[in-house]
Amino acid sequence: MKVHIAIHLNVEDSISASRATFYVKDSDFKKDADFAVGIIAYEWIQSRRREFGFRRMEIEKVIWDEQHDITDLVKQIRPIEPPDDLPF
């Protein structure tokens, strides 16, 4: 499934707006469209954070297909930490 995502970020009191088109797996999209697109948006925001040099950044708005606001959902997404299986 092809979706259009728009993000508005506040990077150290300067607004950065970006738009892009991404592909979401159909099976994930059918289960929960907002969450599937939210994961893609979160990963994109993390790549933007790396591009900006990890400066202070706040998510202002995340919209997909110009009508679905998923800002709160994306703010709640956190990466899954790998298990600590080391014996020491």
mmCIF file of the C-alpha atoms, coordinates in Angstrom:
data_MODEL
# 
_entry.id   MODEL 
# 
loop_
_atom_site.group_PDB 
_atom_site.id 
_atom_site.type_symbol 
_atom_site.label_atom_id 
_atom_site.label_alt_id 
_atom_site.label_comp_id 
_atom_site.label_asym_id 
_atom_site.label_entity_id 
_atom_site.label_seq_id 
_atom_site.pdbx_PDB_ins_code 
_atom_site.Cartn_x 
_atom_site.Cartn_y 
_atom_site.Cartn_z 
_atom_site.occupancy 
_atom_site.B_iso_or_equiv 
_atom_site.pdbx_formal_charge 
_atom_site.auth_seq_id 
_atom_site.auth_comp_id 
_atom_site.auth_asym_id 
_atom_site.auth_atom_id 
_atom_site.pdbx_PDB_model_num 
ATOM 1  C CA . MET A 1 1  ? 0.000  0.000   0.000  1.00 0.00 ? 1  MET A CA 1 
ATOM 2  C CA . LYS A 1 2  ? 1.348  3.404   -0.950 1.00 0.00 ? 2  LYS A CA 1 
ATOM 3  C CA . VAL A 1 3  ? 0.822  6.241   1.574  1.00 0.00 ? 3  VAL A CA 1 
ATOM 4  C CA . HIS A 1 4  ? 1.811  9.898   1.675  1.00 0.00 ? 4  HIS A CA 1 
ATOM 5  C CA . ILE A 1 5  ? 3.194  11.101  5.011  1.00 0.00 ? 5  ILE A CA 1 
ATOM 6  C CA . ALA A 1 6  ? 3.707  14.715  6.071  1.00 0.00 ? 6  ALA A CA 1 
ATOM 7  C CA . ILE A 1 7  ? 5.659  15.609  9.204  1.00 0.00 ? 7  ILE A CA 1 
ATOM 8  C CA . HIS A 1 8  ? 6.171  18.917  10.977 1.00 0.00 ? 8  HIS A CA 1 
ATOM 9  C CA . LEU A 1 9  ? 9.110  18.989  13.378 1.00 0.00 ? 9  LEU A CA 1 
ATOM 10 C CA . ASN A 1 10 ? 10.255 21.731  15.737 1.00 0.00 ? 10 ASN A CA 1 
ATOM 11 C CA . VAL A 1 11 ? 14.056 21.571  15.597 1.00 0.00 ? 11 VAL A CA 1 
ATOM 12 C CA . GLU A 1 12 ? 15.509 23.981  18.153 1.00 0.00 ? 12 GLU A CA 1 
ATOM 13 C CA . ASP A 1 13 ? 12.650 26.481  17.629 1.00 0.00 ? 13 ASP A CA 1 
ATOM 14 C CA . SER A 1 14 ? 12.771 26.191  13.841 1.00 0.00 ? 14 SER A CA 1 
ATOM 15 C CA . ILE A 1 15 ? 9.930  24.437  12.014 1.00 0.00 ? 15 ILE A CA 1 
ATOM 16 C CA . SER A 1 16 ? 10.848 21.759  9.485  1.00 0.00 ? 16 SER A CA 1 
ATOM 17 C CA . ALA A 1 17 ? 8.095  20.380  7.264  1.00 0.00 ? 17 ALA A CA 1 
ATOM 18 C CA . SER A 1 18 ? 8.639  17.334  5.046  1.00 0.00 ? 18 SER A CA 1 
ATOM 19 C CA . ARG A 1 19 ? 6.511  15.125  2.813  1.00 0.00 ? 19 ARG A CA 1 
ATOM 20 C CA . ALA A 1 20 ? 7.282  11.761  1.295  1.00 0.00 ? 20 ALA A CA 1 
ATOM 21 C CA . THR A 1 21 ? 5.663  8.647   -0.116 1.00 0.00 ? 21 THR A CA 1 
ATOM 22 C CA . PHE A 1 22 ? 6.236  5.266   1.506  1.00 0.00 ? 22 PHE A CA 1 
ATOM 23 C CA . TYR A 1 23 ? 5.097  1.701   0.956  1.00 0.00 ? 23 TYR A CA 1 
ATOM 24 C CA . VAL A 1 24 ? 3.430  -0.176  3.819  1.00 0.00 ? 24 VAL A CA 1 
ATOM 25 C CA . LYS A 1 25 ? 2.965  -3.953  3.820  1.00 0.00 ? 25 LYS A CA 1 
ATOM 26 C CA . ASP A 1 26 ? -0.631 -4.780  2.934  1.00 0.00 ? 26 ASP A CA 1 
ATOM 27 C CA . SER A 1 27 ? -0.945 -7.303  5.765  1.00 0.00 ? 27 SER A CA 1 
ATOM 28 C CA . ASP A 1 28 ? 0.168  -4.729  8.362  1.00 0.00 ? 28 ASP A CA 1 
ATOM 29 C CA . PHE A 1 29 ? -2.063 -2.079  6.811  1.00 0.00 ? 29 PHE A CA 1 
ATOM 30 C CA . LYS A 1 30 ? -5.137 -4.337  7.023  1.00 0.00 ? 30 LYS A CA 1 
ATOM 31 C CA . LYS A 1 31 ? -4.499 -5.163  10.705 1.00 0.00 ? 31 LYS A CA 1 
ATOM 32 C CA . ASP A 1 32 ? -4.128 -1.554  11.891 1.00 0.00 ? 32 ASP A CA 1 
ATOM 33 C CA . ALA A 1 33 ? -3.542 1.114   9.264  1.00 0.00 ? 33 ALA A CA 1 
ATOM 34 C CA . ASP A 1 34 ? -2.715 3.940   11.677 1.00 0.00 ? 34 ASP A CA 1 
ATOM 35 C CA . PHE A 1 35 ? -0.170 1.881   13.603 1.00 0.00 ? 35 PHE A CA 1 
ATOM 36 C CA . ALA A 1 36 ? 1.484  0.519   10.439 1.00 0.00 ? 36 ALA A CA 1 
ATOM 37 C CA . VAL A 1 37 ? 1.879  4.018   9.015  1.00 0.00 ? 37 VAL A CA 1 
ATOM 38 C CA . GLY A 1 38 ? 2.933  5.288   12.452 1.00 0.00 ? 38 GLY A CA 1 
ATOM 39 C CA . ILE A 1 39 ? 5.860  2.858   12.525 1.00 0.00 ? 39 ILE A CA 1 
ATOM 40 C CA . ILE A 1 40 ? 7.009  4.053   9.097  1.00 0.00 ? 40 ILE A CA 1 
ATOM 41 C CA . ALA A 1 41 ? 6.659  7.692   10.190 1.00 0.00 ? 41 ALA A CA 1 
ATOM 42 C CA . TYR A 1 42 ? 8.589  7.010   13.418 1.00 0.00 ? 42 TYR A CA 1 
ATOM 43 C CA . GLU A 1 43 ? 11.461 5.417   11.478 1.00 0.00 ? 43 GLU A CA 1 
ATOM 44 C CA . TRP A 1 44 ? 11.505 8.365   9.081  1.00 0.00 ? 44 TRP A CA 1 
ATOM 45 C CA . ILE A 1 45 ? 11.586 10.852  11.971 1.00 0.00 ? 45 ILE A CA 1 
ATOM 46 C CA . GLN A 1 46 ? 14.512 8.945   13.493 1.00 0.00 ? 46 GLN A CA 1 
ATOM 47 C CA . SER A 1 47 ? 16.406 9.229   10.200 1.00 0.00 ? 47 SER A CA 1 
ATOM 48 C CA . ARG A 1 48 ? 15.623 12.971  10.118 1.00 0.00 ? 48 ARG A CA 1 
ATOM 49 C CA . ARG A 1 49 ? 16.951 13.207  13.689 1.00 0.00 ? 49 ARG A CA 1 
ATOM 50 C CA . ARG A 1 50 ? 20.246 11.679  12.522 1.00 0.00 ? 50 ARG A CA 1 
ATOM 51 C CA . GLU A 1 51 ? 20.356 14.135  9.589  1.00 0.00 ? 51 GLU A CA 1 
ATOM 52 C CA . PHE A 1 52 ? 19.875 17.068  11.975 1.00 0.00 ? 52 PHE A CA 1 
ATOM 53 C CA . GLY A 1 53 ? 22.719 15.843  14.182 1.00 0.00 ? 53 GLY A CA 1 
ATOM 54 C CA . PHE A 1 54 ? 20.531 14.740  17.122 1.00 0.00 ? 54 PHE A CA 1 
ATOM 55 C CA . ARG A 1 55 ? 19.579 18.321  17.967 1.00 0.00 ? 55 ARG A CA 1 
ATOM 56 C CA . ARG A 1 56 ? 16.593 18.946  20.246 1.00 0.00 ? 56 ARG A CA 1 
ATOM 57 C CA . MET A 1 57 ? 13.511 17.980  18.260 1.00 0.00 ? 57 MET A CA 1 
ATOM 58 C CA . GLU A 1 58 ? 9.783  17.893  18.980 1.00 0.00 ? 58 GLU A CA 1 
ATOM 59 C CA . ILE A 1 59 ? 7.137  16.275  16.815 1.00 0.00 ? 59 ILE A CA 1 
ATOM 60 C CA . GLU A 1 60 ? 4.518  18.911  15.982 1.00 0.00 ? 60 GLU A CA 1 
ATOM 61 C CA . LYS A 1 61 ? 2.294  17.029  13.531 1.00 0.00 ? 61 LYS A CA 1 
ATOM 62 C CA . VAL A 1 62 ? 2.219  13.742  11.604 1.00 0.00 ? 62 VAL A CA 1 
ATOM 63 C CA . ILE A 1 63 ? -0.448 13.227  8.942  1.00 0.00 ? 63 ILE A CA 1 
ATOM 64 C CA . TRP A 1 64 ? -0.867 10.483  6.363  1.00 0.00 ? 64 TRP A CA 1 
ATOM 65 C CA . ASP A 1 65 ? -2.867 10.831  3.136  1.00 0.00 ? 65 ASP A CA 1 
ATOM 66 C CA . GLU A 1 66 ? -3.666 14.429  4.162  1.00 0.00 ? 66 GLU A CA 1 
ATOM 67 C CA . GLN A 1 67 ? -6.538 13.417  6.447  1.00 0.00 ? 67 GLN A CA 1 
ATOM 68 C CA . HIS A 1 68 ? -5.387 10.967  9.136  1.00 0.00 ? 68 HIS A CA 1 
ATOM 69 C CA . ASP A 1 69 ? -3.663 12.690  12.067 1.00 0.00 ? 69 ASP A CA 1 
ATOM 70 C CA . ILE A 1 70 ? -1.451 10.172  13.923 1.00 0.00 ? 70 ILE A CA 1 
ATOM 71 C CA . THR A 1 71 ? 0.674  12.643  15.903 1.00 0.00 ? 71 THR A CA 1 
ATOM 72 C CA . ASP A 1 72 ? -0.192 11.227  19.338 1.00 0.00 ? 72 ASP A CA 1 
ATOM 73 C CA . LEU A 1 73 ? 0.337  7.645   18.180 1.00 0.00 ? 73 LEU A CA 1 
ATOM 74 C CA . VAL A 1 74 ? 3.803  8.398   16.762 1.00 0.00 ? 74 VAL A CA 1 
ATOM 75 C CA . LYS A 1 75 ? 4.804  10.217  19.974 1.00 0.00 ? 75 LYS A CA 1 
ATOM 76 C CA . GLN A 1 76 ? 3.974  7.056   21.966 1.00 0.00 ? 76 GLN A CA 1 
ATOM 77 C CA . ILE A 1 77 ? 6.054  4.658   19.824 1.00 0.00 ? 77 ILE A CA 1 
ATOM 78 C CA . ARG A 1 78 ? 9.303  3.513   21.443 1.00 0.00 ? 78 ARG A CA 1 
ATOM 79 C CA . PRO A 1 79 ? 11.992 1.176   20.082 1.00 0.00 ? 79 PRO A CA 1 
ATOM 80 C CA . ILE A 1 80 ? 12.121 -2.380  21.395 1.00 0.00 ? 80 ILE A CA 1 
ATOM 81 C CA . GLU A 1 81 ? 15.293 -2.950  23.391 1.00 0.00 ? 81 GLU A CA 1 
ATOM 82 C CA . PRO A 1 82 ? 17.175 -6.172  22.581 1.00 0.00 ? 82 PRO A CA 1 
ATOM 83 C CA . PRO A 1 83 ? 17.276 -8.732  25.403 1.00 0.00 ? 83 PRO A CA 1 
ATOM 84 C CA . ASP A 1 84 ? 20.321 -8.650  27.661 1.00 0.00 ? 84 ASP A CA 1 
ATOM 85 C CA . ASP A 1 85 ? 21.449 -12.295 27.538 1.00 0.00 ? 85 ASP A CA 1 
ATOM 86 C CA . LEU A 1 86 ? 25.083 -11.725 28.414 1.00 0.00 ? 86 LEU A CA 1 
ATOM 87 C CA . PRO A 1 87 ? 26.309 -13.764 31.403 1.00 0.00 ? 87 PRO A CA 1 
ATOM 88 C CA . PHE A 1 88 ? 28.300 -10.880 32.903 1.00 0.00 ? 88 PHE A CA 1 
# 
